[in-house]
Amino acid sequence: MNTSNLDVAVVLEYPGEEVEFSGSAELEPVDLGDERIHFDEPFTFTVKLTRVGDGIVVRGTATGRAGLRCGRCLDEFSYELAVDIDEVASLPITDTDADIKEGFKVEGGRLNLTPIVYQNAVVSIPMQPLCRERCSGLCQTCGKNLNAEPHVHDEAQVDERLAPLKEFFKNRDD
């Protein structure tokens, strides 16, 4: 259940007041380059909201799991994300301010935390995710996953098109 659309009336009424909220946010998949990242479960969050000037400061944490592909062995795995949140949601001051599309906004006395959690989760995804710290990756010779099938090849295989070059260097060393 998505509990990320918060009633922030108390925060709006008392500037400087700090109120804590907890809930969850279901995040949509995202395409990053050639990869489609999906989120395995709703993210849970705990945030403190504080009214400051023309906005609300949102500080807290969110945790959840993302389905990623390992940068070495190319296997899919579930990666736990722990996200720090430190954002400001703007309050529309005039009717023309309500048309502003940039940033996070308080609308109708409510603040939807899903976009805030989503943005912070996406930027926390590692550029080169690893399924485990000591992932062995793929064999450079045969392409097999070395985590599943550890092995070594007896002799370096040389592309037959490069055999004359190998002979050239072999004769040169003699």
C-alpha positions, -999 to +999 in steps of 0.1 A: +000+000+000+013+034-010+013+058+021+034+085+006+008+113+001+011+132+034-013+157+049+011+185+059-014+209+075+003+208+109+036+217+093+021+245+073+002+260+103+033+262+126+065+275+109+096+259+124+075+229+137+091+196+130+069+166+123+079+130+117+062+108+091+067+071+082+052+053+052+059+035+020+062+044-017+058+021-047+083+031-073+079+026-111+107+009-131+133+032-147+155+029-178+191+037-172+210+034-205+203+000-218+192-014-185+157-015-170+158-011-133+128-024-113+121-020-077+112-053-060+091-039-032+078-006-019+104+016-003+098+024+033+107+058+046+109+079+077+112+117+073+110+148+093+092+178+078+100+213+088+084+245+075+109+271+064+100+303+045+082+293+013+087+256+016+090+224+036+124+208+043+122+170+040+150+151+057+151+114+064+159+079+050+143+054+027+151+018+021+141-008-005+154-032-031+162-027-067+167-054-094+200-048-110+224-066-134+259-072-122+286-052-141+310-082-142+291-114-146+258-099-160+236-119-136+205-102-123+204-097-085+185-078-058+204-048-044+194-031-011+193+006-014+195+029+017+188+064+006+194+097+025+168+123+017+174+160+020+151+180-002+129+211-002+093+211-013+080+245-025+047+261-014+028+279-041+025+315-030+003+328-058-019+313-084+009+317-110+033+298-088+010+267-090+019+264-127+056+260-120+066+224-130+101+222-115+110+207-082+088+192-055+056+210-045+030+210-017-004+210-034-037+213-016-020+209+018-005+176+008+030+165-001+035+134-022+068+118-011+069+092-040+087+115-064+112+125-037+119+089-028+121+079-065+146+106-074+168+099-045+167+061-051+175+064-088+206+086-081+218+061-055+219+032-079+256+024-084+270+029-119+288-004-119+267-027-096+283-059-084+263-090-073+289-096-046+321-079-036+344-106-050+324-113-082+347-132-106+330-120-137+330-138-171+359-160-185+377-139-211+383-170-232+350-189-233+325-163-217+312-186-190+303-172-156+333-178-133+311-176-102+290-206-113+318-225-131+353-216-118+379-229-143+411-221-161+421-229-196+453-250-202+468-229-229+460-195-243+441-200-275+453-179-303+430-168-331+444-187-361+444-155-381+470-142-357+492-173-358+517-157-382+521-128-358+528-152-329+554-170-350+570-137-359+574-127-322+585-162-312+613-162-338+623-127-328+629-137-291+653-165-302 
